[in-house]
């Protein structure tokens, strides 16, 4: 169902709905990927981000409710494509090290997409004068950036292991 896009508020709501759908898809993909991971540091990082993502989804639900909107009924197509890439990787006959290096790359692509979405939503909230939403979106944006940095650190070790697998 398409909504009318009359102003920045409508665009902001649409962006929140898109991020909500992306987070839901990303959460399922992370849970699948986490089951395949053997490196304890990576498994711990993904588990922590799964818990964070659940909190981020709750924040998005609060923001959408505040705007009088429902979570997205449409699937975020960009995240769907990123999740399909991850699922295709998980079906490969790969050594554990190579699989984990690929999982990190896919997860970081998802994180970068989410960072872009949250940054945009935060900017819209700033322009609309919603300081509470700005704070919530900023918190989530910081969490996403920290997850990306942690994945980069873990990748340094795992990529070397994959090279020598």
PESULCOR-V886304 format. One record per backbone hydrogen bond with DSSP energy under -1.0 kcal/mol. NH is the residue of the N-H (numbers start at 1). CO is the residue of the C=O. E is the energy in kcal/mol with one decimal. If there is no record, write none. Layout:
# PESULCOR-V886304
nh->{NH	NH}
co->{CO	CO}
e->{E	E}
This chain:
# PESULCOR-V886304
nh->{11	12	13	14	15	16	17	18	19	20	21	22	23	24	25	26	27	28	29	30	31	32	33	34	35	36	43	44	45	46	47	48	49	50	51	52	53	54	55	56	57	58	59	60	61	62	63	64	65	66	67	68	69	80	81	82	83	84	85	86	87	88	89	90	92	94	99	100	101	102	103	104	105	106	107	108	109	110	111	112	113	114	115	116	117	118	119	120	121	122	123	124	125	126	127	128	129	130	131	134	135	136	137	138	139	140	141	142	143	144	145	146	147	148	149	150	151	152	153	154	155	156	158	159	161	162	163	164}
co->{7	8	9	10	11	12	13	14	15	16	17	18	19	20	21	22	23	24	25	26	27	28	29	30	31	33	39	40	41	42	43	44	45	46	47	48	49	50	51	52	53	54	55	56	57	58	59	60	61	62	63	65	64	76	77	78	79	80	81	82	83	84	85	86	89	92	95	96	97	98	99	100	101	102	103	104	105	106	107	108	109	110	111	112	113	114	115	116	117	118	119	120	121	122	123	124	126	125	129	130	131	132	133	134	135	136	137	138	139	140	141	142	143	144	145	146	147	148	149	150	151	152	154	155	157	158	159	160}
e->{-1.8	-2.8	-2.4	-2.3	-2.5	-2.5	-2.4	-2.5	-2.6	-2.4	-2.3	-2.3	-3.0	-2.3	-2.3	-2.8	-2.5	-1.8	-2.2	-2.7	-2.2	-2.0	-2.8	-2.9	-1.1	-1.3	-2.7	-2.8	-2.1	-2.7	-2.4	-2.4	-2.2	-2.3	-1.8	-2.1	-2.9	-1.9	-1.5	-2.5	-2.5	-1.6	-2.2	-2.3	-2.4	-2.2	-2.5	-2.8	-2.5	-2.4	-1.4	-1.5	-3.1	-2.1	-2.0	-1.8	-2.9	-2.3	-1.9	-1.8	-2.8	-2.5	-2.1	-2.4	-1.8	-1.4	-2.8	-2.4	-2.2	-2.3	-2.6	-2.4	-1.8	-2.4	-2.9	-2.7	-1.8	-1.9	-2.5	-2.7	-1.8	-2.3	-2.9	-2.0	-2.1	-3.0	-2.3	-2.0	-2.5	-2.6	-1.9	-2.4	-2.6	-2.4	-2.4	-2.1	-1.3	-2.5	-1.1	-2.2	-2.3	-2.2	-3.0	-2.6	-2.2	-2.0	-2.6	-2.5	-2.1	-2.6	-2.3	-2.4	-2.3	-2.2	-2.3	-2.5	-2.6	-2.1	-2.1	-2.5	-2.5	-1.4	-2.2	-3.3	-1.9	-2.6	-1.9	-1.5}
